[in-house]
């Protein structure tokens, strides 16, 4: 008798057999702490800058908050940025010191072109920015504007995603944010006719200002 069993049917039969006769062997001494990826010998801020730039992020390193104020004022002036929105108290104070016009009025949100926010932490291995719903900027300001400007500190740098999750768990020990996500470069998609489009469902450009807050004063 000719065997008409297809490859698909054979695979499904093997899966059913495996499920029925599931192994009762317990996996002991599983290492959940070791790194999967080899850590680079480069300083963590350099790793982040390289990986963030490779995914089309615009990186600016600032040795101090005063240098950030000078840099953001220069970039706003050179690029003629308008319709800037920010709700985070510390960043608003920086903008005031830089004499940069901005709004924090909800009624102006629809006209926003540039939004400034903070972040939870930065993942050096992937060049990603971790944000959450617990931030003052909420969910909308990271996806609504054409240009997203993130202000972060070197003390927020972590090596990998699992380190980022530990960072957030330590920050919010009693109740984790309802939304935790990563931003890896400007919004982009190639779903439409295989043509890469940036800004398809989020900002076209992302700037990351990294302020050094780990320097030891002599």
N, C-alpha and C positions, 0 to 999 in steps of 0.2 A: 504494500500500500504506500503510495507516494505521500511524503511528509509535506503538507502545505503550510506548516507553521511558519509564520513570518518572524523576522528578527525582532520586531516590536513586541509580538506576543511572547516570545521567549524571554525578553527583558522584563516584561510585566509579570510573568510567571515567577521569575527569580526574585523580584521585589516582593510579591505576595508571600512567597516561601520564607523570605528573610524576616518579614513582619510577623508571620505566624510563629516562627522559631527564633524570636529575638534573643540575643545573648544576654545572660544575666551577669556577665563579668563586669565588675566595677572598675572604672578607670581611677587609679590612685596616683597620688603625687603628680598631678597635672600642674605644670608651671604656667600660671596666669600672669606672672609678674615680669618675666624677662622680655626684653625688646625683641620684636620680630625683625625690625630693620636695624642695620648696623648704624650706630651713632657716629656722626662725623666728628673729626678732630677740630673743625672750624668753630669759632665762637658762635653761640646760638643766634645772636643778632645778625651775623653775616649769613648764616644758613637761611634765616628767614628772608633777608633782603634778596638773596639770589633766587630763591624759590618763588617769592612773591613777584619779582620782576619777570621771571620766566613765564608767568601766566598773565602778563600784561598789566600788572599792578604798578602804580606810580609810587615809588618809595622815597621818603625824605627823612633822613636821620637828623635829630636835633639834640645837641648836647645839654640843653636846658629848656625850661619853659619859656624863658625870654627869647631864646633862639627860635622856638616854635612861633611865637608871636611875630617876630621879624619875618620868618619864612612864609607864614600864611598871608601876611599883609602883602608881601612881594608877589606871591602867586595870584592872589585875588586881583591885584592891580594889573599884572602883566596879561592875565587871561580875561580881564574885564568881566569877572563873575558878578552876576546880579541874582536877585531873588534867592538869597541865602536863608536857610531855616535851621534853627537850633533850639533845643529845649533843655539841654543839660547845663546846670548852673556853672560848673567850672569852665567849660568850653565857652559859654556865653561871656564870662568874665575875660577870657583871653581875647575874644572878638572885640569887646569893648576897649581893651587896652590897645588893640591894633587899629582902633577906629574903623572897623569894618561894619557897614550897615547889615543888619540881619533882622529876622522876625522870629518870634516864638508864639505868634498868634495862630490858633487853629484855623481861623478863617483864611489865612494866607497859604495854607498847605497846598491847595490845588495849583497855586502859581509857583511853587517851589521848583527851582532848578538845581540847587546845590544844598545838600544836607550834611551837617557835621554831627557825628555821634562818637561815643566811646565804644568800647567792646569789652567782652569778658576776658579774653586772652588771645594769644597768637600762637599758632602751631608752626614751628620752624621747619619741620620735615616736609610739609606740604605747602608752606607759604600761605596758610589759610587764617582767616579771621573768625573767631568764635563769638557769636552774639546770642543774646537770649531775650525773652520777653520781660525779664525783670529790670532791664535797663530803662532809664527815664525816656529814651527815644522810642521805646515800644517796638512794635513789629513793622510799622509802615515806613519809617524814615530810612530804612536800609534797602528798600526796594522801589520806593516811589520816585525819587529824583533822578535826573540824568547823570549827576555826578555825586558820588558818595565819598565824603572825606571822613576818615577814621583817625581819631587821636588816641594813641596808646603809649604805654610806658614799658621800658625794658624789663621791669619786674613782672610783667604780664606774659613774658615769653615762656613757652614750654616746648618740650621736644616733640611729642606725638599726641595724637587724638586722645589716647587713654590718659595721658597726663593732663590734658585739658579738662576731661571729665572729673578727674580728681580735684583739680583746681576749683571747679564750679561746686562740687560736692562740699568742699571745705568752706567755700564762701556762703553757700546756702544750706547749712546742715539740717535745718528743720523742714524746709519745703523747697524742692527744686523748681526752677522755672518751668512753666507749661510748654515753652518752646525753646529749644537749644539747637542752633544750626551753625554751619560753617559757610563762609564766603570765600571762594577760591577764584579770585580774579573778577573782571567785569562779567555781567550777564551775557551769555552767548549761546547760540544754538545753530545747528546745521540741519535741522529737521526739514526745512523748506527747500526742496530741490537741491539738497546737499551743499547749499551755499552758506558759509559761516556769516552769521549776523550777530553783531554785538549790541547789547541793549534791548534784546528781544522781550525780556520779561523782568527787567531790572536796570540798574545804572549802566551807562555806557563806559564810564570811567570810574576807577576807584583809586583814591589817594590814601596812603598810610603814612602819617607822621608819627615816627617813633621817638619819644622823648626819653633821654637817658636819666633815670632816677636812681641809679646804683653807684654812681661815682662817689668815692670817698673824699671828703674835703680834707685837705692837708692843714 
